[in-house]
Amino acid sequence: MKKLILIQNDYPSTGKSTLAHCCARYLNQYGAPYQLVSLVEEAPRGASDRVYDANTLTSESLLDLLDESPITLLEVATGMGDFFEKLYQNDQLDLVFQEASVSLSIVIPVTSDHDSFDAVLEAAEVYSDNAEYTIAHLITSSYEDDDKVWDTSYASRVMDMFEAVELYIPEIGFQLEMELRSQHASLNQALLDAEADEHFGKDFTKWINRVMNQVDSARQYLFGDAFRPTTAPKPVKRTRGRAKAI
C-alpha cells in the first residue's frame, strides 16, 4: 500500500518545511524510497519538478504522482490547505484512495499560538477517520508551557478521539542559530546537506539527533508498511524524547 503524508497548516510559520525536510532526512538515513513534493498556488518559472502547481492538480494527476514512489511527502504551502481539502471532498478522494490502495496520513505542525490549532479541527472535519493524524509541536518556549496550551484546547480533545500521535520538534538553540547565520544558511538548507554534521558542528548534530529520535518513535504510524529501508544507519544516541500517543 502506498502512503501519502500531507504536511499542512494554513497558519503561517508553523514549521511545515522544516518538518518535511526532517522526515526526508530520516528516510534518507535508511535509504527508504520516497518523494518530497511541495504544493504551491503557482509554481515559479524554472521551478523543479518537485514543486507542484495547484492549477494543474486533479485527482488523476495526483494518482499519477503517487505511483512514482511508495511514500509521498506532500508539503502543502500556506494557504493551500483549504484548496486541497476542497479537492478531497469534491473529488471524493477517500474513495479514490481506497480503490488505489493509498493510505493517508495528516501531519499538522502547530505552535503554542492557539490560532494554529484551527487547522487541526478543519482537517478532522474533512478527513474524519479516513486518515491517521500526527500533531507536530514546534517548540517555542518550554515543553510545559506549550503542553498546557495544547492540552487544554478543544483541538487536543478532538485528536484524542482520533488517537493521534504527537511529535515535539525542539528549538535549534542560540549557538546553532548563530552558526547558520555565519554561514548564510537556513535550517532547511542545512537539513538538505548530507554533510551537515561536519559543516554546522556539534550543535546541529545534537539537535538533529533529537529530531530523528522523535520521528523514529512514530515511524510505523507515519510511514506504515510503505517504509522500505535499504540501509541501516549507525545507532543514534538516545535523548530524552517526547513523542507519545494520545
VMD Tcl script that draws the C-alpha trace (Angstrom):
set ca {
  {0.00 0.00 0.00}
  {1.28 3.46 -0.94}
  {1.45 6.20 1.68}
  {0.52 9.85 1.19}
  {1.68 12.10 4.03}
  {0.15 15.57 3.95}
  {2.05 18.19 5.93}
  {-0.30 21.13 6.18}
  {-1.44 24.09 8.24}
  {-2.59 27.33 6.66}
  {-1.43 29.22 9.75}
  {1.97 30.71 8.80}
  {5.34 29.82 10.33}
  {4.35 26.55 11.94}
  {7.40 24.72 10.57}
  {5.91 22.83 7.62}
  {9.08 22.95 5.52}
  {11.31 22.08 8.47}
  {9.13 19.11 9.35}
  {9.02 17.92 5.73}
  {12.81 18.07 5.44}
  {13.25 16.31 8.80}
  {11.07 13.42 7.59}
  {13.00 13.35 4.32}
  {16.31 13.26 6.18}
  {15.07 10.34 8.29}
  {14.04 8.38 5.21}
  {17.37 9.17 3.56}
  {19.21 7.69 6.53}
  {17.56 4.35 5.85}
  {17.65 4.56 2.07}
  {13.86 4.26 2.05}
  {12.33 5.24 -1.31}
  {10.19 8.39 -1.12}
  {9.49 11.67 -2.86}
  {9.10 15.13 -1.35}
  {6.76 17.44 -3.24}
  {5.60 20.97 -2.45}
  {2.08 22.03 -3.41}
  {2.02 25.77 -4.16}
  {-0.55 28.17 -5.58}
  {1.54 28.86 -8.67}
  {4.91 27.32 -9.41}
  {7.51 29.95 -10.33}
  {9.12 29.77 -13.74}
  {12.00 27.35 -13.74}
  {10.81 25.56 -10.57}
  {11.88 21.96 -10.13}
  {9.50 19.11 -10.88}
  {9.17 18.66 -7.12}
  {7.14 21.88 -6.92}
  {3.57 21.11 -7.91}
  {1.33 23.84 -9.28}
  {-2.15 23.73 -7.73}
  {-3.64 24.92 -11.02}
  {-2.72 21.59 -12.60}
  {-3.72 19.34 -9.70}
  {-6.53 16.88 -10.31}
  {-7.38 13.55 -8.74}
  {-5.92 11.83 -11.82}
  {-2.65 13.78 -11.76}
  {-2.38 13.17 -8.02}
  {-2.69 9.42 -8.51}
  {-0.02 9.58 -11.22}
  {2.22 11.37 -8.75}
  {1.60 8.80 -6.02}
  {2.50 5.99 -8.40}
  {6.07 7.31 -8.58}
  {7.05 6.25 -5.06}
  {5.79 4.13 -2.13}
  {5.95 7.21 0.15}
  {4.98 10.72 -0.90}
  {5.63 13.63 1.45}
  {3.37 16.43 0.24}
  {4.17 19.76 1.86}
  {1.09 21.93 1.38}
  {2.10 25.59 1.26}
  {0.41 28.13 3.50}
  {-2.98 28.94 2.01}
  {-3.19 25.71 0.03}
  {-4.58 23.55 2.84}
  {-8.12 24.74 2.18}
  {-7.61 24.15 -1.55}
  {-6.55 20.53 -1.06}
  {-9.38 19.86 1.39}
  {-11.93 21.07 -1.16}
  {-10.35 18.84 -3.81}
  {-10.53 15.92 -1.38}
  {-14.23 16.49 -0.78}
  {-15.31 17.41 -4.31}
  {-13.47 14.50 -5.96}
  {-14.30 12.03 -3.18}
  {-10.65 11.22 -2.70}
  {-11.47 8.98 0.24}
  {-12.97 6.50 -2.24}
  {-10.28 7.17 -4.86}
  {-7.50 6.45 -2.35}
  {-9.24 3.31 -1.14}
  {-9.50 1.93 -4.66}
  {-5.87 2.87 -5.41}
  {-4.59 1.34 -2.13}
  {-3.33 4.67 -0.83}
  {-3.11 5.20 2.92}
  {-3.45 8.81 4.07}
  {-1.65 10.47 6.98}
  {-2.23 14.08 8.00}
  {0.68 15.74 9.79}
  {-0.24 19.10 11.29}
  {2.57 21.24 12.75}
  {1.37 23.62 15.46}
  {2.94 26.20 17.76}
  {1.93 27.46 21.20}
  {-0.26 30.04 19.41}
  {-3.84 28.87 19.86}
  {-4.79 30.09 16.36}
  {-2.53 27.46 14.84}
  {-4.92 24.79 16.18}
  {-7.70 25.78 13.75}
  {-6.14 23.60 11.05}
  {-6.49 20.58 13.34}
  {-10.26 21.00 13.63}
  {-10.64 21.66 9.90}
  {-8.65 18.55 9.00}
  {-10.63 16.37 11.39}
  {-13.88 17.57 9.85}
  {-12.72 16.96 6.27}
  {-10.73 13.73 6.54}
  {-12.52 12.25 9.56}
  {-11.49 8.64 10.22}
  {-10.21 8.15 6.66}
  {-6.75 9.30 7.78}
  {-4.26 8.94 10.58}
  {-3.19 12.09 12.40}
  {0.10 13.37 13.78}
  {0.44 16.63 15.68}
  {3.95 18.08 15.41}
  {4.70 20.71 18.04}
  {7.17 23.39 17.07}
  {8.59 24.18 20.50}
  {8.64 27.94 21.06}
  {9.17 28.14 24.82}
  {9.27 25.37 27.41}
  {7.69 21.95 26.99}
  {5.44 22.66 29.96}
  {4.10 25.95 28.61}
  {3.46 24.52 25.14}
  {1.84 21.41 26.60}
  {-0.56 23.45 28.72}
  {-1.82 25.47 25.78}
  {-2.34 22.38 23.66}
  {-3.65 20.01 26.33}
  {-6.41 22.40 27.40}
  {-7.60 23.04 23.84}
  {-10.64 21.61 22.10}
  {-8.37 20.56 19.22}
  {-6.47 18.28 21.61}
  {-9.68 16.57 22.71}
  {-10.67 16.03 19.08}
  {-7.29 14.47 18.30}
  {-7.72 12.24 21.32}
  {-10.77 10.73 19.63}
  {-8.70 10.00 16.53}
  {-5.82 8.50 18.55}
  {-3.33 10.97 17.09}
  {0.39 10.83 17.78}
  {2.35 13.85 18.99}
  {5.88 14.81 17.99}
  {7.96 17.52 19.62}
  {10.42 19.37 17.39}
  {12.90 21.19 19.67}
  {14.21 24.70 19.18}
  {17.54 24.84 17.37}
  {19.12 26.89 20.14}
  {21.14 30.09 20.09}
  {24.52 28.57 19.16}
  {23.19 26.69 16.13}
  {21.22 29.73 15.02}
  {24.40 31.81 15.12}
  {26.31 29.14 13.18}
  {23.66 29.06 10.47}
  {23.75 32.85 10.21}
  {27.53 32.92 9.99}
  {27.34 30.57 7.01}
  {24.38 32.40 5.45}
  {22.38 29.17 5.55}
  {18.80 28.44 6.56}
  {17.83 25.46 8.69}
  {16.17 23.87 5.66}
  {19.37 24.22 3.66}
  {21.24 22.52 6.48}
  {18.72 19.69 6.54}
  {19.30 19.09 2.83}
  {23.09 18.98 3.33}
  {24.31 15.38 3.53}
  {27.44 16.62 5.35}
  {25.59 18.96 7.70}
  {27.13 17.41 10.83}
  {30.56 18.39 9.56}
  {29.56 21.75 8.14}
  {27.47 23.03 11.06}
  {29.08 21.37 14.05}
  {28.06 19.53 17.19}
  {25.05 21.74 17.96}
  {23.43 20.70 14.70}
  {24.29 17.05 15.40}
  {22.68 17.20 18.84}
  {19.57 18.90 17.50}
  {19.07 16.59 14.54}
  {19.62 13.51 16.72}
  {16.79 14.63 18.97}
  {14.54 15.22 15.97}
  {15.42 11.85 14.41}
  {14.57 10.13 17.69}
  {11.16 11.77 17.60}
  {10.49 10.65 14.03}
  {11.78 7.16 14.79}
  {9.41 6.79 17.74}
  {6.47 7.34 15.36}
  {7.93 5.61 12.30}
  {5.31 2.89 11.97}
  {2.49 5.34 12.45}
  {3.92 7.86 9.99}
  {5.14 5.60 7.19}
  {3.46 2.24 7.80}
  {4.28 -0.68 5.52}
  {5.39 1.74 2.79}
  {8.63 2.23 4.74}
  {11.14 0.04 2.88}
  {14.66 0.58 4.26}
  {17.64 -0.46 2.16}
  {20.40 0.58 4.58}
  {20.93 0.51 8.33}
  {22.32 3.79 9.73}
  {24.63 3.87 12.70}
  {22.75 3.77 16.02}
  {21.84 7.22 17.27}
  {22.42 8.02 20.92}
  {19.02 8.33 22.52}
  {17.98 11.59 24.09}
  {15.01 12.35 26.23}
  {12.03 12.07 23.89}
  {8.56 13.48 23.96}
  {6.76 11.57 21.21}
  {3.66 9.92 22.55}
  {0.34 8.50 21.53}
  {-2.69 10.23 22.95}
}
mol new
graphics top color blue
foreach p $ca { graphics top sphere $p radius 0.5 }
foreach p [lrange $ca 0 end-1] q [lrange $ca 1 end] { graphics top cylinder $p $q radius 0.2 }
display resetview
